[in-house]
Amino acid sequence: MREQRKVMRTEGKGSKLARWLLLAGVGLQFYFVQELVAAFAFFAIGFVAIAFVIVSLYMLQKGWAAGVSRFTNSEDLAESGLQAGGPAREMP
């Protein structure tokens, strides 16, 4: 009778992932790799900070434009002098 033996897989997604994690762990022991990771982290933090400022200014400008638009199109401005673009007083 033939014995069925379990064959250990040496290739596969799990072993590739384990190999990459082992290489990453060994690589982080080297000082220049740690410097590269730190530089990447600083670059990412700086990029996020600049993106946050740009998005904040964009949203502030859009909010300001919406507020001005709502104010200038308002029916509450009863007098003609208060209308945007209208004369401040009647010409004689």
C-alpha positions in Angstrom: 0.0 0.0 0.0 1.2 3.5 -0.9 1.7 6.0 1.9 0.5 9.4 1.2 3.0 11.9 2.4 2.2 15.6 3.0 4.6 17.7 1.0 5.6 21.0 2.5 5.0 23.8 0.1 8.1 26.0 -0.3 6.4 28.4 -2.7 3.2 30.3 -2.2 1.8 33.6 -1.1 2.4 32.9 2.6 6.0 32.0 2.2 6.7 35.0 -0.1 5.1 37.3 2.5 7.1 35.8 5.3 10.3 36.2 3.2 9.5 39.9 2.5 8.8 40.5 6.2 12.0 38.9 7.2 14.0 40.9 4.7 12.2 44.1 5.9 13.1 43.2 9.5 16.7 42.6 8.7 16.8 45.7 6.5 15.6 47.9 9.3 18.5 46.9 11.4 20.8 48.9 9.1 21.2 52.6 9.8 20.8 53.9 6.3 17.5 52.0 5.9 16.2 53.6 9.0 17.3 57.0 7.7 15.4 56.3 4.4 12.3 55.3 6.3 12.5 58.4 8.5 13.0 60.7 5.5 10.0 59.1 3.8 7.9 59.7 6.9 9.0 63.4 7.1 8.2 63.8 3.4 4.7 62.2 3.9 4.0 64.4 6.9 5.1 67.5 5.0 3.0 66.6 2.0 -0.1 66.1 4.2 0.5 69.4 5.9 0.8 71.3 2.6 -2.3 69.5 1.2 -4.2 70.4 4.3 -3.3 74.1 4.0 -4.3 74.1 0.3 -7.6 72.4 0.9 -8.4 74.7 3.8 -7.7 77.8 1.7 -9.8 76.4 -1.1 -12.7 75.6 1.2 -12.4 79.1 2.8 -12.6 80.7 -0.6 -15.6 78.6 -1.7 -17.4 79.4 1.5 -16.6 83.1 1.2 -17.9 83.1 -2.4 -21.1 81.3 -1.4 -21.7 83.8 1.4 -21.1 86.8 -0.9 -23.4 85.3 -3.5 -26.1 84.6 -1.0 -25.8 88.2 0.3 -25.8 89.9 -3.1 -28.8 87.8 -4.3 -30.8 88.5 -1.1 -34.3 90.0 -1.3 -33.7 91.6 2.1 -31.8 94.4 0.4 -34.8 96.8 0.0 -33.1 100.0 -0.9 -31.6 100.4 -4.3 -28.3 101.7 -2.8 -27.7 98.5 -1.0 -27.9 96.4 -4.2 -24.6 95.1 -5.4 -23.5 97.2 -8.4 -26.3 99.7 -7.9 -25.7 103.4 -7.4 -25.3 104.5 -3.8 -27.6 107.4 -4.3 -30.0 108.7 -6.9 -28.5 111.2 -9.4 -30.5 114.5 -9.6 
